[in-house]
Amino acid sequence: MRNKLLMIFLFLPIALVSAQRLTVSDDYLKISAEWDDPLYTTYTAAMERSRLYGDKGYKMDYYSDCAPITYSGDKAGRFFSIWKIDQVVVNNISEYYEKPIVTASFSDMAVLEYSPFRGIKIQETFFVYSSSIAVVSINIKNEDRIKHDIEIYPVLELGNDSLSINNFDKPNAAYFTNHHESKYRLISGLYKNAPYPTNTRDIFSAGFDLYSFGAYNGDMNDFYNTIKTDFYSENRNDSLNHSVEGNKDFIALHGKLSLQAGEEINIKYFRGWQDEKEDSKELINQINKLKQESLQKYLDDNIRLFSRIPRIKFKSEDEKLIYLGAFNLVRGCMLPPEGETKYNYYVFSREPLWGWGHGHQVLHESLSMLAYAYLDLVSAQGSQYVYMEQQREDGLIAYRHGPRGMQDYPHFSKALNRDMSSTSAPFFNWINWEIYSVSKDKKFLADAYKSGRKYINWLFENRDLDHDGTFEWGPYGIIENVRDWYNAVFQVSAERYLDVDKEDISDELECLDLTVMIIKELRSLSKIAGAFSLPEDAKYYESKADTISQLVNERMWDNEKKFFFSINKEDHSFKFMSRDLRREEIIGFLPLWAEAVDNERAAFLIDKLTDTTKFWRRYGVPTLAADDEWFTPYVDYCCKWNGPVWLLWDYLVYDGLRNYGYDDIANQLADKMINVAAVQLRKNHNFWESYSPDNEVLNSPPNYIWDSILAKLLIDKYVRLQ
């Protein structure tokens, strides 16, 4: 009986939703973004309707004149609408009577307004409902004094392959097709044993009465010739070809409407995507349910979520767009509990998708929680609880944590003559303190304090093996120290293609960056103890931080160069074999962030920082001084540390400047960071893993979670002033 009822439901006729334009009830969240405004335009489903595997996000292109408004998914093609109004085909944005303006944008939704033809006003809403369903809802209003005949052609085009058509389901107005998605990615291939869908199903469905449908080979120029029927042809036909089999480059739906003056109507179309092993009936049921719903309630959910962020009066609309975009970036990376964690967690990127972007949480990426806490406190705390629940009994917080559990990447230690677990750059206690500063949640802070004390003890036992008070990265230092390829100090050669074990020497040095991070962890533990009125604990951790700070100043400060450097583990010199370790890197400024330097030396650091031949570049502070022989301003791949600007590390410099009262210079640095993001967002509407300090052209992984730190930067910059 249940199956019969299901079949009856599947074949119910689809009614049009009554005309209803979506409204943004919160004036602060209303925007007016034109094609060249710095708007972030990547969208993923809300956390509660998302999953790690079988997840699809989309990039919206509303700015390219040579195409219609387009939504594209990594390895899954693109979809868009072509208009025909009073027999005039409107193919591309360049032909629109009024070009698109984005009036609202959230992590899963964008609302646009435009006119493809004089008198026809469109409100188009793009909504990623779930990991498997994307919706385009179009409100069409005839604002003219005359009737207009309107035809719309939603198109799904794979682009890099063909769609294999299974069938066209007329009762559900839906094409069912399949296509293959490789696990290969340019930056980092997907985990071969993880259940990423490769043989996938597409459902392309109309939420309006179809006039025709079709599937074709060729491109949009060919399709124009199809839909622009020849007025003088003897066999004139305004229907698509109703193809229901074969491998095709694209499929299309076709609707016809006639609107009287002042009349308006809502239509929708849907892109469903899933592993072909999954139940297609379940997916089409979800789509049919959405055909009957207004999207206003989902827009209102976003408005409620964003009601929590600080309402900053920005000097420019650009800053506001970057502020909102940074929150959208981090929110769009959040996923619900699954696997071996009962808490929500993040990935580095959901769209585009690459392997290490799904490698689970790492502490330096978790610095994005400093911003995210202002949007969703419970979720930000949940992300930190992932580390606490999976922390090893001896206190280790490993390199990665998430649904696959703790991943500690054991690596052979010459010092111990055995394998040793890997951790991450220790920002744990600082993040917890910063989240608490927003939440004031004592339960969270108590849990964090218990975990943080265990972790700091593990670091003392395992990252200071010679017990001299300064610290070495572990044997798999190249992932622990965060500073990847082309590191002028930790790598033996300028070429980055040799074996990792032979290249990285960070376990053979007393490392400035790790030592300063531990100082910051201790100072954060002291603050946490103070919040619980534990004066002895607070004094103990602060004293430890001061002692290590003194060692940093005694051992790692070079009077000749007036800068901090890592040193040889064996003799505390600035030499390793024949190499001079005094390479001026961004980490030399971290003692400002950890409050580990006196005012006199801080002034020397500021002189170095603001030297335009070294670190004070157009788009921020580079990872390596510009006068170093390894420096390059060119960002031609991921993960480079010989020149590119990493906004997260620039934020640490910014925070350090404020610690020592250099607010004017801090604000100048903030402006550089905001500007470099704005330049790219105007050009391509992406955030990036790293940026060039000097140039506008770059190649690095897009939409990396930690650029969300810009929201925290803007809060720090403005809240103090307002």
N, C-alpha and C positions, 0 to 999 in steps of 0.2 A: 504493500500500500504506500509506503514511504517513497519508493522509487517512482510510483505513478504520480504522486503529488509533485515530486521534483520535476518530472517531465512536463507536467501541466504548467508549472511555474516558468520553465524555460521558454515556453512557447506563447506566453502572454504577449499581446501587442504592447509596443513601447509608446507611451504618450509623451508629448513635448512638455517640458517644464514651463510653467507660466513665466512671462517676462519679468525678470528681476535683476536689476543692476546691483552688484555688490557695493557695500559702503564701508568705509573705514571710519569707525566712530571716534578714534583717537587722533586728534589733529597732529600730534607730535610724530605719528607714524605715517603720515601722508607725505609723499615725495612727488617730485616731478622731474624724472630722470630722462634726459634726451640721450641720443645715441653716443655722445662723447662725454657723458658724465661718468664719474668713477663708481659705477654700480657693479656689484658682484652678482653674477647671474647663473650660478650653479645651484640646483635644487635637488633635494633628497627627501624621502618620506619622513614623517614625524617618527620619533623614537618608538612610540608604542605600536606603530604599524610597520616596523622594519625588522630585518634579520641580517645576519652576517653573510650567509651564503644565499645566492639567488636574490641579490639586491641590485636594483638598477636606479641610478641617478641620471640627471639630465642637465645639459648646458643650454641655456636660452640665448639665441642670437636675435636680437631686435635691432641691430645696428648696422648690418651689412646690406648695402644698397642692392647688391646683385642677387639677393635671395629674398623669399618671404620670411616672415617671423618663423624661426625654426627651433625645434627642440631635438637635441641629439644626445644619444647615450653611448657610452664607451663600448665599442665593438657591436653596437646594436642599431646602427643607422640613425635616421632622423625622420621627423614627421612635421608637417606644416599644412597650411591651407592655401589654396589658390582661389581667387575670387573671379566671378564673371557677373557683371552688373549691366543690365540692359544690353547684353550680348558683347560687352567690352571686357576682355580678359585683363585682369590686373595680376600680373605674375609676381613682381618683386617690390620690395620696400621703396625703391627709387620711383616707382610709378604711383605710390599712394598719394591721395590728395592731401592728407595730413599724416606725417610720419609718426611711428609709435612713441609714446611717452609712458614710462612705467610710473604708476601712481602709488603702488605699494609693493614691497618685496620682503618676503620672509624666507626661512630656510627651506620650506616646502612649497612655496606659492609665490606667484607674481601676478599682478593685475596691471594690464596695459590698456591704453586708449589710443585709437587711431581712426582715420577715415580712409578706406580704400578708394572711395569715389565720392564726389561732392554730394552732400546731403545724407550720406550713409555713415552713421556714427557707431563705432564698435567698441565695446568693452570686452577684452579677451582675458580670461583668467587661466593661467597654467597652474595645475595642482598635481603634485606627486602624492597620490593618496597613500600608496604603500610601496613596498619593495617591488611589487609586481604590476602596479596600475598607475598610469598617468592619465590625467583628464585635461582636455581643453574645453572650456566652457565659454561660449561666445554669445554676448548680448548684442543684437542687431537692432538699431533704431533708425527708422526713416525720418530724418529731420527736415526733409524737403517738403515742397508743396504739392508734389506729384507722386504718383505711384512709381515704384521701382521693382523690376524683376531681378531677383538675386539668385545666383547659383554659387554653391561652394563645393570645393573638391579637396577634402582632406586626403593627404598622400603620406604613405609610409615607404621610405626608400632606404634600402640597406647600404648601398654605396660601394662597399668593398667586397660584396659577394651577392649572391642571388637569394631571393626568398622562394622556398619550395612550397607551393600552394597545396594545402590539403583539401580544403573545400570552402565554399561560402555558405554560411548558415543564415538563410533568409529570415527566419523568425526572430533571430537576435541581431540581424543587420551586421553581421560580423564575418570578416575574412579570418580563416585559420591558416597560418603558415608555419614553417619551420626554418631555422637557419643555424649555422654552426658558429660558435665563438671560441677562438683559440685561447689557451691560457698564457700564451706568449705576450709579454709586455716589453717595451723598449727599456724602461728603467729597471724593472724587476718583475720577472715572470711570476704568475700566481702559483701558490704551493701546489705541486702536482698531485699530492694525495688528498688535498682538501676538496670538499664536494661543491666546487664551483660548477654551475651548469655550463656545459659545452654544446650539447644538442638542445636547442631551446625552441619554445613555441611562442608565436606571436598571435595575439588576437587584436584585430583592428576593427573597431565597432562604432557604429553611428548611434547617437541618441536622438535621431530624428528620422522622419520618413524618407527612405531612400528612393530616388528616382532611377539611379543605376549604380553600377559598380564595375570595376575593371582592373586588369593586371597587364603590365606591359614590360617590354625591354626597351632600352634607350635611355634618354635623359629628359629633362624638363623642356628642352626645346622641341623634342619630338612630341611631348605631351601637349604642348601648346597647340601644335598642329592638329592634335586629336580633338581637343575641346573647343578650339576656334573653328567651328564647322564652316565649311565653304558655302556661302549664301547662294552661289550659282550652281552648285553641284546637283546633278539629277538624283543622286542617292544621298541627299543630305540627311544626316542622322545626328541627333544631339545626345545620344546615349553612349555610355562607355561599353566596353566589349563583353562584359559579363563572363570573363575568363575564370575558370574554376580549377585549372590544373597547370602543371609545368613549373619551371624555374623562371622567375621574373625579377627584373631589376626593381620594380616598385608596384605597389597596389594603390588603388584610389577608391574613395567613396564619392557619391554625388548626390547633393540635395538641391531641390528647387523651392524657392519661396517667392511670394509676391506680397510686398508690403505697401499698404496705403500710406498716404501722408500722415505722419505722427504715430504710426504703428510700430511696435517693437516686439521682438520675440527672442527666446533663448534656445540655443541648440548646443549640443555637446558631442564630442567624439573622444574615443578612448584608445590608448595603446596598452594592451596587456602583454606581459612577458613572464615566462616561467620555464623551468626545466620541463622538457617534454615528458618526463616520468611523472610529473605532478598531474593532478586531476583538473582537466580543463573545465569541467562543469562547475567546479567550485569557483574558478576564476571568472567565468562568464556570469555566474550568479552575483558575485561582488560587483561586477561592472553594471549589470542590470539594476541592481539596487541603487548605485550611484546615479543612474540615469534619471531616477525619480527625485533626487535630493538637490536642494540648493546648497551651494558651497559656502553660504554666508556663515554657517556655524563653525566651519573650519577656519575661516578668516577670523572670526571672533575668538577662537582658541588662541590664535597667534597674537592677537591684540592683548588678550589677558596675559599671555606669557611675557610679552615685551613691556607690559605696564610696570614691571619691576625695575627696569634699568634706570640709572640716573638720567634725569631730564636736563641735559646740558644745553646751554645756549651757545652754540658754536659761532665762530666768526664767519664761517662760510658753509654753504650747503655741501661742498665737497667733503668737509670733515664729518658732517652728519651722515652722509652716505657711506663713508668708510667705517664710521662707528657702528652703524646698523649692519653693514656687510660683515664686519669682523664677528659680531654676535651670530649672524647667520652661518658663517663658516664653521664655528665651533659647534653650534647646535646641529648643523647638518652632518657632523661626524659622529654623533652620539647614537648608540645602539642599546637595545634593552637587554636585561639579564638572559644569559643562555649558557649552556655547557657547564663549565666548572666555576662559574661565578653567579652569585645571586644578586649582583649589583649591575647597574648600567655601566657601560664602558664606552670608550671611543676607539675609532680607527683614525689613522693619519689623514686619509682621504677616502671618500666614497665614490667620487666622480671627478676625474677619472680614477679607475681602480688599478693599482699595481700591487705587487707582492708584499713588499715590506710595509706598505700602507695598511695592510691587514695583519701586521705582525703583532698586534695587541699593544697595550699601553706601555710606555717607557717614561721614566720620570721627567726627562727634559721636555717631552711633548706635553706632559701634564702641567707645565707652566701655563698652558692655555686655560687651566682652571682658574687662574687669577682673574681672568676676564669673565669666564663662564659663570662664576659664583654670583655675579650681579644679575644674571639672567635667570638662573635656576639653581638655587642654593642646594636643594636636596639632591639634584642630579650631580652637581659638582662634588659634593661630599660622597655620593655613591661611587664616583670614579675613584676617589682616594681609598674608599673601603675595599676596592678590588685588591689593592696592595696589602691591606691589613689582613684580609681573610686568607690570602695565599702566602703570606710571609712565612718563611721557614722557621722552625722552632728555635734555631740558633740566632735568629734576628735578620737573616738575609732577606732583602728585597732584591729580587733578581732583575735581570735586564728587561724581561717582558712578563706581563701578567694579563690574563683575560680568560675568555671562554676555553682556551686550550690549557689553562692552568699556568703555573710558574715555568718559565723557560730560562734556565740559568747558564746555558752554553758552557759547560766545563771545558777548560783549556789548560794545557800543560804549563805548570809553573816551574821554571828552573830553580827558583829559590827554595821551593818546597819539595821538588822532585816528584810531583804528583799533579793530577788534575785539580783545578781550582775553579769554583763557580764565578760567573760574571755578574756584576751588579750594573747599575746605571749611574750617571752623574747624579750625585745625591742632593736633590732639591726637596726631598720629602717633607721635612719639618717646616721649611720655609713656606711651601705651598699650603700646608695645614694651617699655619698661623695666619696666612693671608686670607684663606677661606673663612676662618673663624672671625677675622676682623670685620667681615661682612655679615656673617650669619649670627654670631654671638651664641652659637649652639655649644653649650658646655658638654653635652653628651658626646658629640663628635670630637671635641677637643680632648676629652678624657681618653677616648679610644685612641686618638692620634698620638697622644703623649706616651701611652703605654707602648705602642708600636714603634714610635720614633726613638725612644730610649734604647729599645732592643736593637734597632738598626744602627744607631750611632756606635753602640758597643761592638757590633759586627765589623763596622768600618775600622775602628781602632785595632781590632784583633787581626784583620785580614788585609788592610791597606796601609799598614805601617809595620811591615814584617821585621824591619831592623830596629823598631822601637826608638826612633830618634826624634819623634814629634812632628815630622813632616811626612807627606804621604805619597805613595806610588799607586798608579793604576794597576789593575790586575793583568794577568798574562794575555787576556783578550782585550787589551786596552783600546784597540781601534774602534770597538763599538762602545766600550764604557765611556771613553772620554768625549764622545759625541763629535769629534772633530775630524772624522772621515779621511777624505783624500787630500793629497797635496799639502800636508801639514809640514811646515818648514822645520819644526823641531823634532817631532816624533817619527818622521820618516827618514830612511837612510838615503833615498835617492829622489830626485825630482820627478822621475817617471813613476807613475802609479799603476804598474801592471805586474809587479813581482808578488811573490807569496807574502801573505799578510804577516806571517810569523817573522819573516826576515825583514819586513819593512818597518814594523812598529816597535819603538824602543821605550814606550811610555812606562813599562814596568821596570825599566832600568834607571829611571830618573826619580828624583823628588820633584813632584809635579806641582807647579804653582796653582793651576786651575783646581785640581782636586783638593789641595790643602786649603785654599780659600773657600771652596764650597763647604768643607767641613767646619770651618770657622762660622760660616753663615748658619749652618745647621745647629751648631751649639748655641749661637745667639738666639735662634728661634726657639730652641728648647728652653732657654732661660726665660724668654717672654711667656711661653706656655706655663712654665712653673709659676711665674709671677701671677698669672691669671687665676691660678688655684691657691694663691697665698701660701706657696711653698718656698719661703725665702732661702732656706739652705740649698735646695735644688737649684733655684735660680742663680744663687751666688756661685755654686759649683760649676754650672755650665758656662756662665759668663767668665769665670776665672780660667777655665780651660781654653775658651776662645781667645782670651787676652794672651795667654801663654803661647799659643800657636801663632798668634799675630806677631808676637815679639820674635819668634823664630823666623817667620817669613821675612821680617824686616832685617834681621841679622844675616840670613843666608841668601835670600833671593833678590835683594835690592843691589843693583850695580851702580856705584857712585859715578862711574864714568858716563854711562848712558842715561842715568837718572830714570831707571825703569826696573820693573820686576821681571824675573825670568825663572824658568825651571832650572834645576841643578843636577849634577851627577850624583847618583845615589851613593857611590862609594866614597867620594872625597869632598862632596858638596861644592865642587868647582863649577864654573860655567863651560867646562869642556867635556865632551864625550868622545873618546878616542881622539881623532884629529879635528872634530867638529866644534865650532863655536856655538853654544846654545843660546847666545844672546841675539835671538831673532825677535824683532818687535812685533808681537801678536796682540790681538784684542784682549786676551786674557790678562795682560799686564795692567789693565784698568780694573780688574775684578776686586782688588783690595779696597777700592772705594765702595763697591757694593756691599762687601762684608764688614765695612768699618774696621779695617785692619791696618790703617796707615795714619800717621799723624798729619797735621795740617800743612807742615812744611813740604813733606814729600807729596802730599796731595796736589799742591801747587805745581810741582814739577810734572806730575802726571797730566794736569790740565794743559800745561804748555805743550806737552807731547801730543795730547789729544787734538788740540786746535791748530796744530801745524798742518797746513794744507798740502805740504809735500809728503806727509805721512798718513794721518788718519782722518783729517777733517776734509772729507770729500763731498762731492755734490749731493750724493744720495745716501749719506750715512757713514758710519765707521766701518771700514773694511776689516776682514779677519787678519790681515797681514799689512804691515806698513807699506805704503806705496813706493818707498825707496828701497825695499828689499828686492834682491835679485830674483826671487821666486814670484813676486807679485804679478798678478794679471787682473785687469778690470773686466775680462771677458768671462761671462757665465755661459759655457758651452755644454754643460752637462750638470748632473746632480752633484751635491756633496763636496764641493770644493772649498778649501780653507786657505787658499793663497790669494785672497783678494775679495771675493764676493761678500756682500752685506747680508747677514742673517739677522732679521729683525728682533728675534728673541734675545740674541746676545747684545744687540744695541740697546735693548730695553734694560739689561743689567747695567750697562754703562750709564744710561739715563738715570736709573735709580740711584746709582752711586754718586752721580753729580748732585742730586738733591740731598743725599745724606750729608754732604759737606757744604751745602749752602750755595752751590753754583747753579742757581735756578735759571738765570738768563741763558747760560750755555746749555743747560738741560732742555730748555724750551726750543733753542735753536736746533738741537739734535732731534727733538720730537718733530719739528717741522720738516727736517730732512727725511725722517722715517715715513711721515705721512705723505710727503711729496713723492717718494719713490713708489709707494703703493698706489697713489693716485695716478701717476703716469701710466702704470701698467693697467690699472682698472679702466682708464679711459680708452686705452688701445685695444685690450682684449678681454676685459671684464673678468680677469682671474687674479687671485692672490698667487704667490709663488714661494717655493721653498727658500730661495735666496735671490738676491738682486745684484746687479752690477753697481759698483760705487760711482761709476762715471758715465755709463752708457744706458740707452733705452732698450736695446735689443738684447734678449737673453734666452737661454734654453735651460730650464730646470723644471723639476716636477711642479705642476700647478696645484693650487688649492690645498696647500699644506696647512694642517690644523693650527700650527703655532703662530701664524700671522694674526690670529685672533687676539694676540697680545696688544694689538693696536687699540682695541677697545679699552683695555686697562691703561694704556699710555694716555689716551684722551681723557679718561676719568682723572688720572693723576694730574694731568696738565690743567684741567679746567675746574675741577671741584674745589681745589685750593683757592682759586681765584674767585669763584662764585659763592 
